[in-house]
Structure formats: structure tokens, C-alpha cells
Amino acid sequence: MHTSKRNLFLIVAGVLLTSLIIAIMVVYPRAKERWTAPLGPSLGLPTKTPTSEASILVEDISTPQSTESNPGTNEGQASATNAVLASLATETSNPTPTPEPMCGGPPAMTVLALGIDGSDDYLYGLSDVIRVVRIDFVTPKVTVLDMPRDLWVEIPDIAERHGITHGKLNQAYFYGTPGMGYYDGPGQGAGLLARTMDVNFDLQADHYGAVNMQTFVKLVDAVGGIDIYLPTDVDGTPVDDKTEDMGYFYAGQQHFNGDQALRFSRIRKRYNVFTRTSNQNMVLCALKDKITNPAVLPRIPQIIAAFQDSILTDLSLEQLTQMACLVPKVNSENLIFTSISEDLLTPSRVYSPQQKAETFVWEADYDILRDIIRQFLAGTLVSDSDGVSCP
């Protein structure tokens, strides 16, 4: 009897174990695929082949040189070449240890962060806020570069069918939205904007995240609002009958709900776009402070899950979790906001065929802008003069 019960137990245990193994084999790949899959259309940018400085050096010193005018120099050149190659081989075989990236992320990631003035379903909209975010998972450090939306740029991939070759930077997103139907490449509006950034500024983003105004309001409210100290009054009241009333914000400590944070971030008429960028940076710093608050931090995974269908992004749940993990590890001085200096931008007007009228644009030396962006992407941009960290 005892033996029968034991055999029955072994049979039941075997069946349960087998069922568990089968369930893991079936469910785990699906769960992992969902965890690592992009939440929205991917950018699909063509990969650029990186060029190694070491390989260039080896190529240059290994190329045979003419010795017609200097016979007898081959031996010296060969010796120098062998010495350099030996040095490179030593450096390769004994590399300097590199710290591991935190939170399971890559060493660095570049994300287009876009604020969209458009519909809840992202069928239309202008990217009125364009920030490039470099996330360093090793240091850790986050650097945010503001791109002026009124730069006049070449817009690729839509000229053949729609005759559009140029426009403002924020219009690139608009022309790529599904509602417009101008662009059928990958990534929709963010995809066309990413290609525009690549063509004009050699800026190739890894990912993007787009948030419309309604979602921004709900996000701020979801963390309980934000706290901001204003050194001076900020006047967002109308300047004419065509200006939307953004409110009046008094100097001192303020607590903003989502709607107040949005209106404060949009104030421009009495000031300029640079003041608006500064206001937006204050909001982002306050949002970072609130997210890292011990009372809110444990709820971040639930907040991400709740808003994943309201934010347009090609980041995966895994990558969003990695970023959320990194946030509390970034010191205030390592959250840097920088922008294209006002001194490099000249106000101008150009004729827009689509609008059939002249429109305001910023003129700039694009070679200088490309150099700034190159340094930004490499993490070597010196921003002590133009960059501002959170207080």
C-alpha cells in the first residue's frame, strides 16, 4: 500500500513537472519576446559603418611608399611599421578594463524625445519640442540637447511624390505622420524626422519617444504633480486676441499639476523660444526630482505599464525599465541641459511653397551645428558655458 501511494505520488509529480516544463517552453519565449519587442514602429535607420582610428593608422603606415627618390628607406619604414603594429597589438591584448553599464543597459543610447502638438492617436501633429537625449549607462549621466524647431532643413524621401524638399525641422515629423500619408518609410513621423536629422546634422538616433500634450498632463498628475521654485514672475497672459492664455505664475515656490506644468512649458509670446526652453528644463528637473522621490519611485513600473499605450516609442519594456532603473542613480549635476547657442542662430524669413507665404526660420552655419552634434554624440561636448544642470 505504501509502495502504491509512493508510485502515485511520483506519477503525479512527474506529470506536474512535465507540464511546468512545457509551459515554460511555450510561455517564456512569448513573454521574452513581448518584454524585448519595440512598443511602436522602429526608426529603421540605415546602419553606418564606424571607422576605427587604429585601423586608419595601420592602413596608412602599412601602405607601401614610393622609394624612387629615397632608396634605402624601406628598412627604416618597415621597422617603424612593425613597432607601431606591435604597440597596437599589445594594447589590444591588454585592454584597459571598462566599467560595466548599469541596469543592464548598453554603454550609451541616443533617444529623440519629442513633444507633439497633435491628436491623441498620433495621426497628426508637429514636433514642437525636439530634444536629443544621450543616456550614459556607465557614468551614469544624461545630457539633453535642445534642437530649434524653426531650423530650415532638407526633408528627404517625400520629394518625388509630393514635391516637398525643405521645411522647418518640426514639419518633418508632421509630413511623416500616418494622417498626412506623405511618407511610407519606417518609423512614421519620428522616422522621417530621424532621417531629416541624419541628412542635415549627421545625427543618427537609436530610438525615439513621442508624447502629446494630453499624455504629458496625465503623466505629471500620475506622479502627484511637481514642485518648482520660480526666481521671477512668469507672465503667460495673452498679448493679443490670437494668443492663448497660459496663465500668470508668481515668483516663489510653486506646485504644478499637469495642466499648469504644460501651460508653463508653452509660454513664449512675451519672451522668446530660449526662455521657453529654460522653463521646460525647469519642469523636467522637477519631474526627475518627483520620480526619484521614495514615495513615487516604487510605482514607476506601474506608471510605465499604465502609459505604454499613450506614448509613441520604439523602446521596449525592457529598455524603459533599464532607463527607470538608471534615473535615481543620476546625480543632479549629471543631468545636463544644453542647446544650440543663441549666438549661432540668425532670425530670417523664407518662402514656404506649402504655406504659400513667408515664414520665420533660424539661419545657422550647419557645419558648426554638425560639429556640436558630433561632440554631443561622442559625449565630449563641453557644456560648462551653455549647459545647465538641475539644481
N, C-alpha and C positions, 0 to 999 in steps of 0.2 A: 504493500500500500504506500509505504514511504517512497519506494522507488518510482511508483506511478506518478505521485504528486511531483516528485523532482523532475521527471521526464516532461510532465505537462508544463512545469514552470520554465524549463529550458526551451520548449517549443514556443510558448508564448513570448518569452524574452527574445528568441531568435526572430520571430515574426515582427515584433516591435522594432528591433534593431534594424532589420532589413527594410521595414517601412520608413524608418528615420533616414537611413542612408539614401533610399530612393528619393525621399522628399528633399533632402539636402542637394542631391544631384540635379533635381528638377528646379527647385525654387531658388537655390543660391545663385546660379548663373543669371537668372532673370532679375533677382534683386540687385546683383552687382551691376548688371547692365543698366538698370534704372538709376542706380547710385552714381554711375560714371558717365551717363549719357547727357549731352547738352540739352538744356531745358528749352532752347529755341534754335532757330536756324543758325548754322555756323557761318563764320565770315568767309571761309574758303579762299583765303588769300594765297596766291602762288608763293611757294617757299623760295626764299633767296639763299643761295649757297654762301655760307660765311667764308671769308678768306682769312687764313691764318697768317699772321705776320711772320711766324717762324718759317712756314712753307715758302713765303715770298723770299725770305732771306736766303734759304737753302737754294732756291731756284736761281737767284741772282748770282750767288757765289759759285754755283755748280756749272753755270753756262760757260762753255769754252770761250776764251777770249783770243782774239787775233794776236799773234806774236810776230807778225811780219816786221814791224818796226822795232820790236823789242825782243829779239830772240834771246833765249836763255832765261826767261822769266817764268816758264811753265813750272819749274820745280818749286819756286817760291810760292806761286799761286796755289799749287796743289797742296803744299804744306799748310798754307793759311786756311784753305778749304777744309782740309782734314781736321784742323784744330777746332774750327767753328762747329763742324758736324759732331765732333767728339763732345764738345761742350753741350750742344743741344741734346745729344743722346743721354748725357749724364743728367741733365735737367729733367728729361722725360722719364728716366728710370727712377729718379729720386724726387718726385714732385712734392711741393710744399702742401702739407695737409690742409684741406679746405673744410671749414665748419659745415656741418650738415644743416640743410634748410629746416626750419621749424615747422611744426604742424603738418608734416608730410607733404608740404608744397614743393614746387620747383625752386631753384635758386632765385629766379626773378620772373615776374609776369607783368605784361603791359595790357591794361584794360582801357577801352574807350568808355568813359562814363558820360551818359547823355541825359539831359533833361529835356523832355519832349512837351511841346505845346500842341497837344492834339487829343484825339479821341481815346476812350478807354481801351478800345480794341487795337490800337496802334495801326489802324488802317491808313491814317494820315498823320501829318504833324511835322513841324520844324524842330530841328535840334537847337533850341535856343541856348542851351548850356552844353558846352563841349569841353570836357576835361580829359586829359590823358593821365592815367594813374599808373605809376611804376611801383610795384609791390616787391620789396626785397625781403625774402623769407629767411635770409641768413643773418642780416644785421641785428634785428629787423628794422625796416624803415619803409615809409610810404611817402612818395613825392607826387604831387598833383600839379600838372601844368595846364593852365587855362589857355584855350585856343580861341582867339577872337572870331566870333561867328560871322563878322562882316568882311572877312578877307575875301577878295575876288580871286577865284581859283578855277582851274581847268577841271571839268567834271567828265570822267571817262564813261565809255560803254553805253551812252544813250544818244550820241550824235547821229548815228546812221538812220535810226527810225524816227527820231523826234527833233533833230536839228539843234539840240542843246549841247553846247560845247563848254560854256562857262556860266558861273553863277556865284552867289555867296556860299561860303562854306556850309552854313546851316541849311541851304537849299539842297545840298547833295543828299542829305537824309530824306528830305521831302520828296524828291524825284524818285527815290528808291522804295518808297512805301508801297504796299500792295494796292492801296486805293488809287494811286496815280497810274499804276500799270506801265510806267516808262522803262522799268528795269527788270530783267528776268534772271539776273545772276544770283549767286548765293548771298545770303545774309540780309536780303530785303533792304530797308533804309540804312541800317547800320553797315551792311555790306558795301553799299555804294559810297557811303561816307568814308569807310575804311579805305576803299580804293582811291578815293579822292585825296585822302591824307597821304597815301603811299605815293601817288603820282606827283603831288606838289611838294611834299616835305620829306620824302623818304622815310615816312613813319609807318611802320608795319605793326599793327596791334595784334596781340594774341587773342583777345576776347573783347566782348562789349557787354554793357548793361545799360538799358534804357528805362527811365522811369518817367511816367507822365505826371502832371500836376496833381491829379486826384489821388494817385497812389502815394505820392510824396506826403500829402496831407495825412493820409491814413497811417503811414509808417511812423511819422512823428507822434501822432496820437497813440499809436500802439506801444511806444516806449514811455508814455506818460508826459509828453511834451519836453521842451528843452529850456535851459536856463542860460541867459545871455546878459553880459554887462555891456551897456552902451556908454561910451565915453561922452557922446554928444547926442542931442536930439536928432532924429532922422525923420524927415518930412516926406511922406508919400502921398500927400493930398493932391488933387488934380491941378494941373496948370492951365487946362482949357477944358472945353466941353467934350473933347475926344479922349481925354485921359482917364483911365480907370483909377478909382480911389483905392490906394494901397494902405491908407491909414497914417496916423502920426504916432511915432514911437519916442517916448521921452527918455532922456539920459538916465542912467542908473541901472539897477538890477531888474531884469525882466524875465518873466516866464511866458514862453510862447507855446500855444497849441499848434496843431498842424496848419491851420488856416493862417494864423499870424506869422508863422515861420515862412510860409510860401509868399505871402504879401511882402514881408520884409525883404525877402530874397529877390523880388522882382522890381524894387524901387530903382528908378533910373532918371526920370524926366528932369528933376531938379538938380541932378548931379551928372554923372556920366557912367559909361559901362565899367570903368575901373572901380568906381565906388560900389557899383552893384556886385562886382566880383569880390570885393572886400567883404561886403555884407554876407554873401554866400559862404565865404570861407569861415566867417564867424558862426554861421548856422551849422556848417559841417563839423567844426571843432566842438560845438556844444552837443551835437548829435553823438560824436565819438565819446565825449565825457559821459553822456547818458547811457550809451550802450555798455560801457565798461563799469557802470555802477553795479555794485554787488547785488542790488535788488533786481536789476534788469538782466544782467549777464546770463544767468541760468535759463532765461526764457528765449534767448536768441535762436536756438534751433527751432523752437515752436513758431517764432515770428517768421523765420525764413520759410518754413513749411507753409505758413498761412498766406504768405505773399508771393510764393513762387509762380503762381498763375497770373499775378498782376504786374510782374516785372518782365520785360523782354530781355532775355540774355541767352548767350550760348555757353555760359558757365554751367557746370554740372552741380548737383547737390554736394558731391564730394568736394569740389573746389570752393563752393560757397562756405562749406563747413571749415575748410582749411583757412579761409580768409577770416571767418568769425573767430576761429581759434587764435589767429595772429593779432587781432585788434587789441586785446588787453596787454599784449607784450610790447606794443609800440609806444615808447615814451613820447610825451608831448613834443619834445624838441626834434623827434624823428618823424613827425607828421608835418611835412613841409609843403606849403602852397607857393607856387611861383607862377609867373606869367610872362608873356611877351612884353617887354618894357614899352611904356607909352612913347618913349623917345624914338623907338624903331618904327612907329606907325604914323602915317600921314593921312589925315582925313581927305577924302576926294569923292567924286561922283562919276559914275559910268552909266552908259545907256544899256538898259536891260531889254533885250528883244521880247522876253516873255511878259514883262510888265508894261512894255511899250512906253517906258518913261525912264528918266534918270533916277538912279538910286544911290544911296550913301554906301561907300565902301572904305576899307582901310587899304592904303598902298604901303608896301614894305619891300625891302631887299630880301628876296626869297632865299638867296644864298646864305645870308646871315641867319634867317629863320631855320634853314636846314641844319646849319652848324649847331645852333642852340638845341635843336631837337636831337641831333646825333649825340651830343653830350648828355642830354636828359636820358636817352635810352640806354646809354652806357653807364649811367649812374655817376657821371663825373661832372655834372653841371654844378658850377659854383653859384649858389643862390643866396649868399650872405647879404647881398645888396638888394636883390629883388624878391628873395624868398621870405616867407613869413611862416613861422611855426606856431602851433597852438600855444596859448598862454599856460 
